[in-house]
Amino acid sequence: MTAQNTVDGKQLHGEFKVPGGKLVIADLDVTGGKITRANINGDFFLEPDEALNDINQALIGLSFDSSHSTIAKAIDHAVDDSVVMFGFDAHAVATAVRRATGFATRWEDHEWEILLPMEIPIYTQVALDQILTEDVGAGRTNPAMRLWRWPLSDPSVVIGSFQSYRNEVDAEAVEKYGIKVARRISGGGAMFMEADNAVTYSLYTPTSLVDGMSFSDSYPFLDAWVMEALQRMNVQAFYEPLNDISTPEGKIGGAAQKRLASGTMLHHVTMSYDIDAQKMTEVLRIGREKVSDKGITSAQSRVDPLRRHTGLSREDIWDIMIDTFQKRYDAATREVTADELARAEALAEQKFKTREWIHRVP
């Protein structure tokens, strides 16, 4: 059955609550793959009244699978500068339309799982991120949030997909401390990850969840649940563009993403729990450069550990995160399966442990 057949002749309904704004609802009819009736409604404000008909007419005739940008451009073209759209905009309407047609989704449209912390070597960790993202795209598993745990024998630096090994990592310090260097599939910066010094989680989700969102908007959207969890721990956290989680006293974490052609994405966050700032600045060249004129005391204030903020063990923090995600998204808990682990271990050997991958950007 084609996607067109699933919507033709049906009355479609989609809703989008603008963050800090109003509710936008799209009620549509689709015939022959085209939108034949559009009724945009909600608790927004619009002047003049007649502009609502212009917005509805702009949608009629569009293909039901039109992209977010195509829908938004059609609406923008239909209204002139005299029209006041308060509490919503063309992008909000486009999101409501895409939700009606099923190309944009909400958290509650998916059956979420929580993959509980399991001690896994660092190269298998980054391989598992690829495996699980691909599995969601192939329908082999549900969208999920996974908490990382790695062995004491695995002090690590995980660098971003596009970072230069030579520029990020001090080879002598890596050898001195027995640090393993892994490269992940997502972009972003290096993560210094000794065992028990960080809280790391990954999200594996269809990209439909962030349909129409800019990258900068998608980061706080995907991490809203963890901001709630931090609030429960009395941590006054907020997002700093593009991808940093901070408190009034300093940065505590950063996020990264990788979007696959299959329509799925990996989003993950590492937050510092009890970082050895001295060792970090020896191992990471960029970290050293950033604090070179400030001294190690400043470095320690930059790496703002959750341990000092909360007084909680890392396990207690995990428990609050699991409880928050579970209640917010009605998620079921499970462990990484033997099959998932075996495939990740194989991929680690084939790709993530190889010099070709680790040094692919010299």
Secondary structure, DSSP 8 states (H G I E B T S, - for coil): --HHHHHTT-EEEEEEE-TTS-EEEEEEEEETTEEEEEEEEES-EEESTTHHHHHHHHHTTSBTT--HHHHHHHHHHHS-TT-EEES--HHHHHHHHHHHHTSS--GGGS--EEE---B--HHHHHHHHHHHHHHHHHTSS--EEEE-B--TT--EEEE-TT--HHHHB-HHHHHHHT-EEEE-SS-S--EEE-TTSEEEEEEEEEGGGGTT--HHHHHHHHTHHHHHHHHHTT---EEETTTEEEETTEEEEEEEEEE-TTSEEEEEEEEESS--HHHHHHHBHHHHHHTTTTHHHHHHHHS--HHHHH---HHHHHHHHHHHHHHHHT-EEE---HHHHHHHHHHIIIIITSHHHHTS--
